[in-house]
């Protein structure tokens, strides 16, 4: 019986190897970035193990196949099988996309994941993206970001006028309202822009990542809280035809690995911020908290931006209404259930 079992196992493994499939995936985040990038590499390892080698996901660095701003179209057409991606990068194509990555003054990890999985978020995104032939799985989630790195102190809204700043998603529109020349770009392009001087300031992420990429080499004033990105969703996306062509077990393996990644990145993100923050301060960085005037200006500008977006785009209005209604109900539950 033992010999038969070994023979059967060997036959199964040989069959898996013979039928092995590879998905070519490009990442919008470098693999060297903690949580943002390396969680995509973790996904590839998890999927290969869960499928017994019948499915391999080939991780490609940003720009290896197509430019970061071309990824959505490339996956839509099938030129690239899959992507490690945040939907907000498709905002130029789908105005509502940023709601499915981060929202200024938005939900925390608990509320955002609850809305995505159980509150209608995933279904609304699938409906919006159906014409683009792309399947999406939530595959990582991030803790609040810092608000940004600046070469000088920012004390009033006037200090933002004319400032060229990399800022992601809907937060970029808020900064434009306040007079900044806001630009949304992938992380790799952001560092290049800072080195070349084409941008003056930038937000990238939280202390763990900001220290890893050396943001303090470009600026010394570090501002919190990250009102623009209290939580960030990262997704595995795949061409719909490619996704449908996978075996049921392979699709389930990706979904299972992604769910594990969500839990892992949430925990790691909360646990690993204080040490890099202390190291940045020791290196001469001044950590600031936005004053009430600045927070009020950000909030007022966001109210204007969201009203304009709701009026301009039906899908944005639908997604925003869904998220807002869910957060209202969640707040009632949180007030009852959680100790303040």
C-alpha positions in Angstrom: 0.0 0.0 0.0 2.8 2.4 0.9 4.6 1.6 -2.4 1.3 2.1 -4.4 0.8 5.4 -2.6 4.2 6.7 -3.5 3.7 5.6 -7.2 0.3 7.4 -7.2 1.8 10.5 -5.7 4.6 10.5 -8.2 2.1 10.1 -11.1 0.1 13.0 -9.8 3.1 15.3 -9.5 4.2 14.3 -13.0 0.8 15.1 -14.4 0.7 18.5 -12.6 4.1 19.3 -14.1 3.0 18.2 -17.6 -0.1 20.5 -17.3 1.7 23.3 -15.6 0.5 26.8 -16.6 2.3 30.1 -16.2 0.6 33.5 -15.8 2.8 36.5 -16.7 2.1 39.2 -14.1 3.6 42.7 -14.0 3.6 44.6 -10.8 3.0 48.4 -10.5 5.2 48.2 -7.3 8.9 47.2 -7.1 9.4 43.8 -5.3 11.9 45.6 -3.0 9.1 47.6 -1.3 7.9 46.0 1.9 4.2 45.1 1.8 3.5 47.0 -1.4 5.8 44.9 -3.6 7.0 41.9 -1.7 3.4 40.8 -0.9 3.0 40.3 -4.7 6.1 38.0 -4.6 4.6 36.2 -1.7 1.4 35.6 -3.7 3.4 33.8 -6.4 5.0 31.5 -3.9 1.7 30.7 -2.1 -0.1 29.9 -5.4 2.6 27.6 -6.6 2.5 25.7 -3.4 -1.2 25.5 -3.1 -1.5 24.2 -6.7 1.3 21.7 -6.3 3.1 23.5 -9.1 0.3 23.3 -11.7 0.1 27.1 -11.7 3.0 29.5 -11.6 2.7 33.3 -11.5 5.7 35.0 -13.0 6.4 38.3 -11.2 7.7 41.1 -13.4 9.0 44.4 -12.0 7.4 47.7 -13.0 8.0 48.6 -16.6 9.5 45.2 -17.5 6.8 44.6 -20.1 4.7 47.8 -20.3 4.7 51.2 -18.6 2.8 51.5 -15.4 0.2 53.7 -16.9 -0.3 51.1 -19.7 -0.9 48.1 -17.5 -4.7 48.3 -17.3 -5.1 48.4 -21.1 -2.4 45.6 -21.6 -4.3 43.3 -19.2 -7.6 44.2 -20.7 -6.5 43.2 -24.2 -4.6 40.1 -23.0 -1.2 41.4 -23.9 -0.3 40.8 -20.3 -2.0 38.0 -18.3 -2.2 39.6 -14.9 -1.1 42.5 -12.7 -0.2 43.4 -9.1 -2.1 46.6 -9.0 -4.1 49.2 -7.2 -7.3 50.2 -9.1 -6.7 53.9 -8.5 -4.0 53.8 -11.2 -6.9 53.3 -13.7 -8.5 56.5 -12.6 -7.8 58.1 -15.9 -9.8 55.4 -17.6 -12.4 54.7 -14.9 -13.2 57.9 -12.8 -14.6 55.8 -10.0 -11.5 53.5 -9.7 -9.9 55.5 -6.9 -12.7 54.7 -4.6 -11.6 51.1 -4.8 -8.0 51.9 -3.6 -8.2 54.8 -1.1 -10.6 57.6 -0.2 -9.6 60.9 1.5 -10.9 60.9 5.1 -12.0 57.3 4.3 -12.6 54.1 6.1 -10.1 52.2 8.2 -9.0 48.6 7.5 -12.0 47.1 9.3 -14.6 49.1 7.4 -12.9 49.0 4.0 -12.5 45.2 4.0 -16.0 44.7 5.3 -17.4 46.9 2.5 -15.3 45.1 -0.1 -16.1 41.6 0.9 -19.6 41.9 2.4 -21.0 45.4 1.7 -21.2 45.4 -2.1 -17.8 46.9 -3.0 -16.4 43.9 -4.8 -19.6 43.4 -6.8 -19.9 47.1 -7.8 -16.2 47.0 -9.0 -16.9 43.9 -11.0 -19.9 45.5 -12.6 -17.9 48.7 -13.4 -15.0 46.8 -14.9 -16.9 44.1 -16.8 -16.6 46.1 -20.1 -12.8 46.0 -19.7 -12.5 42.2 -19.5 -10.6 42.2 -16.2 -11.1 40.1 -13.1 -10.1 41.5 -9.7 -9.2 39.9 -6.3 -8.4 42.0 -3.2 -5.0 40.7 -2.3 -3.4 43.1 0.2 -4.4 46.0 2.4 -2.3 48.7 3.9 -2.4 50.8 7.1 -2.6 54.6 7.0 0.0 56.4 5.0 1.9 59.5 6.0 0.6 62.7 4.4 3.9 63.5 2.7 7.4 64.7 2.6 8.2 68.4 2.2 11.4 70.4 1.9 10.0 73.2 4.1 7.3 73.5 6.8 3.7 73.8 5.6 1.7 75.9 8.1 -1.1 77.4 6.0 -2.9 76.5 2.8 -1.0 79.3 1.0 2.2 77.3 1.5 0.9 74.7 -0.9 0.4 77.0 -3.8 2.6 76.2 -6.8 4.1 73.2 -5.0 4.8 70.3 -7.5 3.8 67.2 -5.6 3.3 63.5 -6.3 0.1 62.5 -4.6 -2.0 59.5 -5.4 -5.6 59.1 -6.5 -8.4 61.4 -5.2 -6.0 63.1 -2.9 -4.3 64.6 -5.9 -7.5 66.5 -6.8 -7.7 67.8 -3.3 -4.2 69.2 -3.5 -5.0 70.8 -6.8 -8.0 72.6 -5.2 -5.5 74.0 -2.7 -3.2 75.3 -5.5 -0.6 72.5 -5.7 0.5 71.1 -9.0 -0.4 67.6 -8.1 0.7 64.6 -10.1 -0.3 60.9 -9.7 2.4 58.4 -10.7 3.8 55.0 -9.7 6.3 54.8 -6.9 9.3 54.1 -9.1 8.5 57.2 -11.2 8.1 59.2 -8.1 11.7 58.6 -6.9 13.0 59.5 -10.4 11.0 62.7 -10.3 12.4 63.7 -6.9 16.0 62.9 -8.1 15.5 65.0 -11.3 13.7 67.8 -9.5 10.5 67.5 -11.7 8.5 67.3 -8.4 9.2 69.2 -5.2 7.4 67.0 -2.7 5.8 63.6 -2.5 3.7 61.2 -0.5 4.6 57.5 -1.0 3.6 55.4 1.9 4.1 54.9 5.7 7.4 54.9 7.6 8.4 51.3 6.9 8.3 51.9 3.1 9.4 55.6 3.2 12.5 54.7 5.0 13.2 51.7 2.8 13.2 53.9 -0.3 15.2 56.8 1.3 12.6 59.5 1.2 14.5 61.5 3.8 17.2 62.0 1.2 14.9 64.4 -0.6 13.0 66.2 2.2 13.2 66.5 6.0 9.6 67.5 7.0 7.3 64.5 7.4 3.6 65.1 7.9 0.8 63.1 9.5 -2.0 62.0 9.4 -2.4 60.7 5.9 -5.9 62.1 5.4 -5.7 61.2 1.7 -5.1 57.5 2.3 -6.2 56.1 5.6 -6.3 52.6 4.0 -5.1 51.3 0.6 -6.3 48.3 -1.3 -3.9 46.3 -3.5 -5.3 43.8 -6.0 -4.4 40.9 -8.2 -6.0 41.5 -11.6 -6.2 39.2 -14.5 -7.5 39.2 -18.0 -11.0 37.8 -17.7 -10.5 35.2 -20.5 -7.2 34.1 -18.8 -9.0 33.8 -15.4 -11.9 31.8 -16.9 -9.4 29.5 -18.5 -7.9 28.5 -15.2 -9.0 25.3 -13.5 -11.3 25.8 -10.5 -8.7 24.7 -8.1 -6.2 27.2 -9.5 -8.7 30.1 -9.2 -9.5 29.0 -5.6 -5.8 28.9 -4.8 -5.4 32.5 -5.9 -8.4 33.6 -4.0 -7.2 31.7 -0.9 -3.7 33.1 -1.1 -5.1 36.6 -1.6 -7.3 36.3 1.5 -4.2 35.2 3.5 -2.2 38.1 2.1 -4.9 40.6 3.3 -4.7 39.3 6.8 -0.9 39.2 6.8 -0.3 42.7 5.3 -2.8 44.2 7.8 -1.0 42.7 10.7 2.5 43.5 9.5 1.6 47.0 8.5 0.4 47.8 12.1 3.4 46.1 13.7 6.3 47.5 11.8 6.1 51.3 11.8 7.6 52.6 15.0 11.2 51.4 14.5 11.6 53.0 11.0 9.9 56.1 12.2 12.4 56.4 15.1 15.3 55.8 12.7 14.0 58.6 10.4 13.9 61.0 13.3 17.4 60.0 14.4 18.5 60.8 10.9 17.2 64.4 11.2 13.6 64.1 10.0 11.1 66.4 11.7 7.7 64.7 12.2 4.8 67.0 12.1 1.0 66.7 12.8 -1.2 68.9 10.6 -2.7 71.8 12.4 -6.4 72.4 12.6 -6.4 75.0 9.8 -4.7 72.6 7.4 -7.0 69.7 8.2 -10.0 71.9 7.7 -8.7 73.0 4.4 -8.1 69.4 3.3 -11.6 68.4 4.4 -13.3 71.4 2.7 -11.5 70.8 -0.6 -12.4 67.1 -0.4 -16.0 67.9 0.0 -15.9 69.9 -3.2 -14.0 67.2 -5.1 -16.4 64.4 -4.1 -19.5 66.5 -5.0 -18.0 67.2 -8.4 -17.1 63.6 -9.0 -20.6 62.3 -8.0 -22.2 64.8 -10.3 -19.9 63.9 -13.2 -19.9 60.1 -13.2 -22.7 57.7 -12.6 -20.5 54.9 -11.5 -18.6 57.1 -9.0 -22.0 58.2 -7.6 -23.0 54.5 -7.2 -19.8 53.5 -5.5 -19.6 56.5 -3.3 -23.2 56.1 -2.1 -22.6 52.4 -1.4 -19.5 53.1 0.6 -21.0 56.0 2.5 -24.1 54.1 3.5 -22.0 51.2 4.6 -19.8 53.4 6.7 -22.8 55.0 8.4 -24.0 51.6 9.4 -20.6 50.4 10.4 -20.1 53.5 12.6 -23.2 52.5 14.6 -21.8 49.0 15.1 -18.3 50.3 16.0 -19.8 52.7 18.6 -21.5 49.9 20.3 -18.8 47.2 20.0 -15.4 48.8 20.3 -13.9 50.4 23.4 -12.8 53.9 22.6 
